[in-house]
Amino acid sequence: MARIEVVRDWLKGLGTLTAAAMSVEEAVAKLNAFGPFLAEDFADAAFTAASLKAVARQCRYFPTYGELAPLLQAWWDESRPAVVRDPQGPTEEDEAVLRNWQRHSSGDWGKTVPKDPAKALRHELELYRQVRSALFAHLVATDERARFIAERAGLVPRQRAAAADMPRPPRAP
């Protein structure tokens, strides 16, 4: 999930590049309407100068949400960053953090059990991503539960295993 301020800035940039004659009221209405939906469907990493350039190139005017979402999704599917694993592996300190993760992900929280363990695991992964990126990359690359939680939370791109081998369904008109 992207931060709303990142999405709003990106939409402002799109408006600057595509909207020749749009009133301030109409622009604000579109920012307010599109922002939460886009923030829910994409990560911060989807709202870059590269995505802005790619989407704006395909627009002759400021698009509707129905036009914008598929354009951004197509760019995101092709350009989202992959998780890169640290080739040296985790440090001793990281090993201790990994053991802690394994305890928590197996349901062993010790004396302090969180009210919502699933939310606590997601928060733990988000913290690792922010503070210990190499550990986060290692964990997501080696632990299926961590990968699943990270994908669901939008912290990493969803793996498309064997998707290239499967025919794509036709798009709805």
C-alpha positions as CSV (number, residue, x, y, z in Angstrom):
1,M,0.0,0.0,0.0
2,A,1.4,3.4,-1.0
3,R,1.4,6.5,1.1
4,I,-1.4,8.9,0.0
5,E,1.0,11.8,-0.2
6,V,3.2,10.0,-2.7
7,V,0.2,9.1,-4.8
8,R,-1.1,12.7,-4.7
9,D,2.3,14.1,-5.8
10,W,2.4,11.6,-8.6
11,L,-1.1,12.5,-9.7
12,K,-0.2,16.2,-9.6
13,G,2.7,15.5,-11.9
14,L,0.4,13.6,-14.3
15,G,-2.0,16.5,-14.3
16,T,0.8,18.9,-15.1
17,L,1.8,16.7,-18.1
18,T,-1.6,15.9,-19.4
19,A,-4.3,18.4,-18.4
20,A,-4.3,21.3,-20.8
21,A,-7.4,22.9,-19.4
22,M,-8.7,21.6,-16.1
23,S,-10.2,23.7,-13.4
24,V,-8.6,23.6,-9.9
25,E,-11.9,22.1,-8.5
26,E,-11.8,19.3,-11.1
27,A,-8.2,18.5,-10.4
28,V,-8.8,18.4,-6.6
29,A,-11.8,16.2,-7.1
30,K,-9.7,13.7,-9.2
31,L,-6.9,13.7,-6.7
32,N,-9.3,13.0,-3.9
33,A,-11.1,10.3,-5.8
34,F,-8.2,8.5,-7.5
35,G,-5.6,8.8,-4.6
36,P,-7.0,6.3,-2.1
37,F,-7.8,3.7,-4.8
38,L,-4.3,3.9,-6.3
39,A,-2.7,3.9,-2.9
40,E,-4.5,0.7,-2.0
41,D,-3.5,-1.1,-5.2
42,F,0.1,-0.1,-5.5
43,A,3.3,0.4,-3.5
44,D,5.2,3.6,-3.2
45,A,7.7,2.2,-5.7
46,A,5.0,2.4,-8.4
47,F,4.9,6.2,-8.2
48,T,8.2,7.2,-9.8
49,A,9.3,9.6,-12.5
50,A,9.7,6.6,-14.8
51,S,6.1,5.5,-14.2
52,L,4.9,9.0,-14.6
53,K,6.7,9.4,-17.9
54,A,5.4,6.0,-19.2
55,V,1.8,6.7,-18.3
56,A,1.8,10.3,-19.4
57,R,3.2,9.3,-22.8
58,Q,0.0,7.2,-23.4
59,C,-2.4,10.0,-22.4
60,R,-3.7,12.9,-24.6
61,Y,-5.5,14.4,-21.6
62,F,-5.9,13.7,-17.9
63,P,-7.3,10.1,-17.9
64,T,-10.3,8.7,-16.1
65,Y,-9.6,6.2,-13.3
66,G,-10.7,3.4,-15.6
67,E,-8.0,4.5,-18.1
68,L,-5.3,5.3,-15.6
69,A,-5.3,2.2,-13.4
70,P,-4.6,-0.3,-16.3
71,L,-1.8,2.0,-17.7
72,L,-0.1,2.1,-14.3
73,Q,-0.7,-1.6,-13.7
74,A,0.9,-2.5,-17.0
75,W,3.9,-0.4,-16.2
76,W,4.1,-1.9,-12.7
77,D,3.9,-5.4,-14.0
78,E,6.9,-4.8,-16.2
79,S,9.0,-2.5,-14.0
80,R,8.5,-3.3,-10.4
81,P,11.7,-3.9,-8.5
82,A,12.7,-7.4,-7.5
83,V,13.8,-8.4,-4.1
84,V,17.6,-8.8,-4.2
85,R,19.1,-11.3,-1.7
86,D,22.4,-10.3,0.0
87,P,25.0,-12.7,-1.4
88,Q,26.9,-12.8,1.8
89,G,23.9,-14.0,3.8
90,P,22.9,-12.8,7.3
91,T,25.3,-11.7,10.0
92,E,25.4,-13.2,13.5
93,E,23.1,-10.5,14.7
94,D,20.8,-11.1,11.7
95,E,20.7,-14.8,12.6
96,A,19.4,-13.9,16.1
97,V,16.7,-11.7,14.5
98,L,15.9,-14.6,12.1
99,R,15.4,-17.0,15.0
100,N,13.1,-14.5,16.6
101,W,11.1,-14.3,13.3
102,Q,10.9,-18.1,13.2
103,R,9.6,-18.3,16.7
104,H,7.0,-15.6,16.1
105,S,5.9,-17.0,12.7
106,S,5.4,-20.4,14.3
107,G,3.1,-18.8,17.0
108,D,5.7,-18.8,19.8
109,W,5.5,-15.2,21.2
110,G,6.7,-16.0,24.7
111,K,4.9,-14.2,27.5
112,T,3.7,-11.3,25.4
113,V,1.2,-12.5,22.8
114,P,-0.1,-9.7,20.5
115,K,-3.8,-9.2,20.2
116,D,-3.5,-9.7,16.4
117,P,-0.5,-12.0,15.6
118,A,-0.9,-11.6,11.8
119,K,-0.8,-7.9,12.0
120,A,2.2,-8.1,14.4
121,L,4.1,-10.3,11.9
122,R,3.3,-7.9,9.0
123,H,4.6,-5.0,11.2
124,E,7.7,-6.9,12.1
125,L,8.4,-7.5,8.4
126,E,7.8,-3.8,7.6
127,L,10.3,-2.9,10.3
128,Y,12.9,-5.3,9.0
129,R,12.4,-3.7,5.5
130,Q,13.0,-0.2,6.8
131,V,15.8,-0.9,9.3
132,R,17.5,-4.1,8.0
133,S,17.0,-4.3,4.3
134,A,19.5,-7.1,3.7
135,L,17.9,-9.2,6.4
136,F,14.5,-8.5,4.9
137,A,15.6,-9.5,1.5
138,H,17.2,-12.7,2.9
139,L,14.0,-13.5,4.9
140,V,11.7,-13.0,2.0
141,A,13.9,-15.0,-0.3
142,T,14.2,-18.0,2.1
143,D,11.0,-18.1,4.2
144,E,7.7,-18.9,2.5
145,R,5.6,-17.4,5.2
146,A,7.6,-14.1,5.2
147,R,7.3,-14.0,1.4
148,F,3.5,-14.6,1.6
149,I,3.0,-11.9,4.2
150,A,5.3,-9.4,2.4
151,E,3.4,-10.0,-0.9
152,R,0.0,-9.5,0.7
153,A,1.2,-6.3,2.4
154,G,2.6,-5.0,-0.9
155,L,6.1,-4.9,0.5
156,V,7.4,-7.0,-2.4
157,P,6.0,-7.8,-5.8
158,R,3.8,-10.9,-6.0
159,Q,5.6,-13.8,-7.7
160,R,4.1,-15.0,-10.9
161,A,5.3,-18.6,-10.8
162,A,4.6,-20.4,-14.0
163,A,2.5,-17.5,-15.2
164,A,4.5,-17.2,-18.4
165,D,3.5,-20.8,-19.2
166,M,-0.2,-20.2,-18.8
167,P,-2.3,-18.5,-21.5
168,R,-3.7,-15.2,-20.5
169,P,-7.5,-14.9,-20.3
170,P,-9.1,-12.4,-22.6
171,R,-9.6,-8.9,-21.2
172,A,-13.1,-7.8,-20.6
173,P,-14.3,-5.2,-23.1
